[in-house]
Amino acid sequence: MKQSLRQKQKLSVKITASLGNQIKLLSLSGFEISSKLNGLIDDYFDEDDKKIAHFKDEYLIDRYKNVLYQGNDYQNILTEELDSDIRQKLLQQLELTPFDEAENLIGEYLIDSVESNGRLDPEIDYQDIKSIVFEDLQNKISDKDIEKVLRIIQNFEPPGCAFRNINESLYIQIENLELSNEEKVTLKEALRDLLTEKVEIHQLSNDIKNNLDKLTLNPAGSFGSTIQNYIRPDLVALKDKNEWQVSLNDEFMSKKLLERVKSKINSVENEETITSRSFLNGLERRQQTLLVVSEFIVEAQKNFLNGESGKRAISNKEIANKLELSTSTVSRIVRNKYIQLPDKVVPLIALLERRINKHKEGKDVTGGDLQILLSQIIQNEDKSNPLSDENLKFVLKDSFGVVLSRRTIAKYRLELEIPSSRERYLL
């Protein structure tokens, strides 16, 4: 037997571990991303930093939402619009509290620094309060004096407002429940066990679950026009006149925070920093890609969002071609993402609609479009000579430029519960 050596060229693409991890970031949900960023921060930060503290507390709120509201997915609650906002409510109670002049001034400053969700402004500086009290009253006060007034305000109605971190708010709310001291301790322990995943919500007793239901992650939620969501949407879409504007919902995961984290990582040299830098680079690409894709989708569906028409047919492939991205990238980026519309939160993928005609064959049509057309055609047909599915096929093509198979037409006619032409003739 004659032996020979054959050489065969083979083209292959090798995906490095770093690139593979960045690709995976595209399909992760916002909570999964913030979890990874939180782990990274834990590895590199131990000093007190306001931006870091704000991020970690917002992440903790999301953790609570995930363990307390399991199974509620993207349900959102719009609170009733009331005449007074949370600051006015707290100020009314401040006026009834027997404070001296300095304490009143401290209280007014603190209440003015309460945000719409009940949180105390993370940037608040006690030194500013001391300066104002000294300038107005020539009184020198200490941090302890400010803390005393803050603690009283935090126990105003609704309890837990003016909180600096969500645990502080929840524990104050627990202290204000009509429970025994033993029950309060048990409830706090249950919260800690949920966060550390020692237990799941369904493993708790009914009494504990009922008491947990009395707590809120947004203590100011009963006032003003605050929106409380069970999950944090990745994007926000708002209508300005006739135009829709889309932005990333990254207030707590801001560019300044990421720059702070990146600077910290760059100041350290070890084997882990390569993986950490790769994660941050991938996160930046993810955010940029998510924004441009969502802007394209919202623009494409603006007539639907305006209530002027149904959703237009749009596919991952069309988005990829228009934005010069790969189809797989688009498929990943629209997965597990949520967008806040003016009245509700929906999955981003819900704004996509599959065409039922073949690509580039006739006018694009969705299932909803076809049902409307079939209803109109059959409603106006000659009742003595009803149109068969085959005839409906020709009418759709000649009158509307819609090219579909007879089988597809029959399927959507049946979904509309419209009888066949023979049955319609007998009616």
Secondary structure by P-SEA (a helix, b strand, c coil): cbbbbbbbbbbbbbbcaaaaaaaaaaaccaaaaaaaaaaaaaaccccccaaaaaaaaaaaaaaaaaaaccccccbbbbcccccccaaaaaaaaaaaccccaaaaaaaaaaaaaccccccccccccaaaaaaaaaaaccccccaaaaaaaaaaaaaccccccccccaaaaaaaaaaaccccaaaaaaaaaaaaaaaacccccccccaaaaaaaaaccccccccccbbbbbcccccbbbbbcccbbbbbbccccccaaaaaaaaaaaaaccccaaaaaaaaaaaaaaaaaaaaaaaaaaaaaaccccccccccccccaaaaaaaacccaaaaaaaaccbbbbcccccccccccbbbbcccccccccccaaaaaaaaaaaaaaccccccccaaaaaaaaaacccccccaaaaaaaaaaaccccaaaaaac
